[in-house]
């Protein structure tokens, strides 16, 4: 399950489901409202996400493209070691700002 909270103007999406085929529809639904208003500034809190498969990686890249088209940005934070390795090995992390801590990712929007 994924949920959205806010800290100031930054939306934080967090969840405890893996980013794989069975959960991607639910994952995308958590971003629908964010992509319809203004300039979206969001952080995906990955601390509860145990795994990302190839479809999940594709979804992340598609989301980033949608954020850029609206003049916004999606950042990643607090990935576990396995997810960090997956992002690094697939070079997906090169398309995102990736932070070890959620608070640093949220704070990066004001710099």
N, C-alpha and C positions, 0 to 999 in steps of 0.2 A: 504494500500500500504506500502511496506517495501523498505528501501533503505540502501545502504552501504556507509559509509564514512571511512576515515582512519585518525588516529592520530599516526604518526610514524609508527611502525610496528603493531599497534593494529587496527583491523577492528571493526567498530561500526555499528551494525544493529539496525535500529530504524524503527518504524512504528506506524500507527494509527488504525490498524485493530485488532480485538480480535483474540486470538489464539484459534480458534475453527474450526470445519470441513470446513466451507466455505472458509477459508483463508489460510489453512495449505499448500496447493500446492505453493501458492505465497510465503509464509514464507520460505519454504524449498528451493525454487529457489534462494532466496537471499543468501543462504549459499553454493550453488553449487561450485562456483569458489574458495571460501575459503578452501574447503575441497579437492582441487586437487593440491595445491601447498604447499610445505614446511610444516612448523610446525605452524598451525593456532592459532593465539591469537586473540580472539574476545570477545566483550561485547555486550550483547543484552540490548539495552536501552528500558526499559519497560514503560517509562513515558507516552507514547501514547497508550499503550495496556490496554484496559478497562476490559478484562475478559480472563480467561483461562479455557477451559473445559478439560475433561479427555483426549480427543485426543490430545489437545495442550500440556498437561503435558507429555504424552507419547512421542510426537515429541521432546520436550525439552530433555528428557532423552536419546532418540535415538541419537540426535545431540551431546550431551555430550559424549556418547560412541564413536561416529565417531571422535570427536576431540581428545579424549584420545588415540585412535588407531593410530592417526597421530602424537602423541607426543605433542599435543596442549591443549588448554583449552578454554572453553566458560564460561564466567562469566555473572551474571545478575545484572542489576542496575536500580534504580529509579522506582521500582514497586509501583503502587498505593496501598492503604490499602487493597482493596479487593483481588488483585492479591497476595499481600504479605501473606494474611491470607490463600489463596488457596495453595500457595507453602508450608506454614508452616504446615497446617492441614494434607496435603497429604504426608508430609515428603520429598517432592521433593527438598526443599531447602537444605537438607542435602547432596545432590549430587553436589551442586554448591557453588561457592563463591558468596554471595549476598551482594550488596552494596546499601546504601541509595542514594548515589550520583554517577553519571556517571564519573565524574572526578576522584573519588577515585578508581573506578573499573579499569579505564584505567591506572592510576598511579600504581596500584598494580602489573602490569606486570614487572615493573622495579625494584621491591624490591627483 
